[in-house]
Amino acid sequence: MIDQALPHRLVTLIQREREVRITDAARALKLDEKSVMDVAKILSEPKILEIFYAVSGDIILRQGKEFKRAVADKERFEGVSFNERKVDTTPTEGQHSVSDFLDLVRRRTDDKKRGLSQERTAS
């Protein structure tokens, strides 16, 4: 099972580095490349991350078009404020919190792993 904090850790790494090779991300997060790639694929769907396949064969993870918005939403929903006072973290109608998004990522990853293990037992 993938650590629930993995999407946050990956986003934090890419926020700090701007872009990172999948091998370096796996090493930094102390995980295998496949786990990092699975989460990167999920985060690429809402354009939080971009997956770039270099001619050299490297897979590079970059900030996507929605990266800054996702980071800003995460900070807002965690109650982070520049003047150090708590803000209301209750999403308004039509908004979803970062924890909702991370729950979705976790469920999709678990479903994907379950599907793979069922395929292996069936064959």
Secondary structure, 3 states (H helix, E strand, C coil): CCCCCHHHHHHHHHHHHCEEEHHHHHHHHCCCHHHHHHHHHHHHCCCCEEEEECCCCCEEEEECCCHHHHHHHHHHHCCCCCCCCCCCCCCCCCCCCHHHHHHHHHHHHHHHHHHHHHHHHHC
